[in-house]
C-alpha cells in the first residue's frame, strides 16, 4: 500500500518534470547543450586559444621556461629562417603533389566503379574502396615500409627492369601519403560520376561530340567540385602528417616534425609553427569554397 | 557516353591496377606475418606460423592492446553521450549559433592532429597538474573523446534529419510524457545510428596515434604507440608483423557491421 503511494507520487513528479520540460524548449536546449559545449568550447577551443596566444610568447633560452611577454619574434623567425621557409614550402609541395596524384589515380578507378562496372557490382566496389580506410593508419604506413625497404617488394618488382625501388625519402613519403588518402578522393568522384545524368551524355553525343570531347566539356566540369571536395582531405591530411615521414621519409622533415622537435624546448616556437598548417588549410578551404565544393562534402 | 572498346579496356585495366595498389600492401602485411625471416625482403624464404604463437605471449603487445581497448571504450562512451546531445540540439531546435556549433564539432578532426595534441597537452599541464592529476589513461580518453564526438554526431544527426519530429508529437498527443516518448519512439529510431556511430568512434580511437602521443602519461602505451616504438627494432619485427596482420583482419569488422546497420553511415564514416 505504502509503496503504491510513493510510486504514484513518483509518477506524478516525473509527469510534472516532463510537462515543464515540454513547455520550456529553451530549458531543454540548455540541458542538451551545456555538457557538450563545456567540453568542446571551453576545454577544446580554450586550449587551442591558449596555444595560439602562446605562439606570441618566448622562452628563456637557458631554462626553456616559457616567458609570457608579448612579441612577434617567433613569426619573424618563421619567415626569415631559411630552414623553416624551406620546410614549409616542402610540406605544402608534398600536400599538393599528393593531391594531384590522388586525383589522377582516383579518376579512372571512380569512372570504372561508377559507370563502366555492372550495376550489380557497384555497391560491392564502393565497399572495396572503403574497407582500407578502416585498416589501421600505422599498419598501412608499415606496409609501405616493408615494400620500400631494401630487398623488399618494390626492389623485387623493379629488378627485372634493372631498376631499384625509391628507398626511404621524399618520394616514398609522397607515395605513402597518396596511398593513405586515396579513398577520400575516389569516393566523392565516384558519387559525382554516379549522379551524372545519362541524358546529358546522350545529348552531347547527339550533338556530334566524341567520347573525348564529352569528357572534357561535360563530365569534367561537373565532376570538378567533387575533386575539390576530395582534395580538402588529401591536402589537409598530408599537411598535418608527421608520422609517415618519420617511418618512410628517411631524413626528410615536414612542418609536423619541426613542431614535434620544438615542443620540449621551445613551446612558443612549436605553437607558432603549428599555426602554419592551420592557416594554410583555412586559406585552402576559402579558395575551395569558391568552387562550391564544400556543399558537396 | 559511348566508350570505345579500347577506352573500356583501358579503364578496366586502370581500375584493376588501382584496386591492386589498394590491396597489395594489405595482403603483403598478412603474408609477412608468416615470414620466418626477420627481414622484410621479398619473396620470403618460406612460411611459418611460429611468430603468431610468439606474439600471443608477448606481454608488451597484450598490455598495449588492453590499454587501447580501455581508452577506446572510455572515449566512445563519452562521445556517445555528448555527440547525441549535440545532434538532438542541432536537429530538433533552432537557435542562434547553430551553424557555429556544428562547426566546432568538426574542428578537432579537421585540424592537424599535432595541433590538437599539443593544445590539449599544454592545457592538461596548466589545469590538471596543479590539481595533482598527471597525464595518464584518463587524459588519453579525454583527448580521444574530443575528436570522436563528431563521428557520433554525424551519424545521429543524419538519422534525426531523416525521421520527422511528428512521431514524437504523435506519441505525446496519445498521452506519453517527454521521457516516455523518447524511450519508446525516439530512441528505437536512432538506436542503430548510435551503434554505428559508437563502433566507428571506437575504431577511430583504437587507431589514433598523434593525439595519444601528447596526452598519454608515462607507462601508458596504446597499441599504435607500441607498434610505432617497436617498428624499427629488428628484434621485435616478427611480433610487429603479426600485430599488423591482426589489425588488418580486424578492420573488416567495423565496415561490415556499419554496412549492415545503416547505409548512410559507411560513406559518412570518418569524415
Interface residues (C-beta under 8 A of the other chain):
Chain A: X14 X15 X18 X19 X21 X22 X25 X28 X29 X32 X33 X35 X36 X37 X39 X40 X41 X43 X44 X45 X46 X47 X48 X50 X51 X54 X105 X106 X108 X109 X111 X112 X113 X115 X116 X117 X126 X127 X128 X129 X130 X131 X132 X133 X134 X135 X136 X137 X138 X139 X140 X142 X143 X144 X145 X146 X147 X149 X150 X151 X152 X153 X155 X156 X179 X182 X183 X184 X186 X187 X191 X201 X204 X205 X211 X214 X215 X219 X233 X236 X239 X240 X241 X242 X243 X247 X256 X259 X260 X263 X267 X270 X271 X274 X277 X278 X281 X297
Chain B: X1 X2 X3 X4 X7 X8 X10 X11 X12 X14 X15 X18 X19 X21 X22 X23 X24 X25 X26 X28 X29 X32 X39 X40 X41 X42 X43 X81 X82 X83 X85 X86 X88 X89 X93 X95 X101 X104 X105 X107 X108 X110 X111 X112 X113 X114 X115 X116 X118 X119 X120 X121 X122 X123 X126 X142 X145 X146 X149 X172 X177 X178 X179 X180 X203 X206 X207 X209 X210 X224 X227 X228 X231 X240 X244 X247 X248 X251 X252 X254 X255 X259 X266 X267 X269 X270 X271
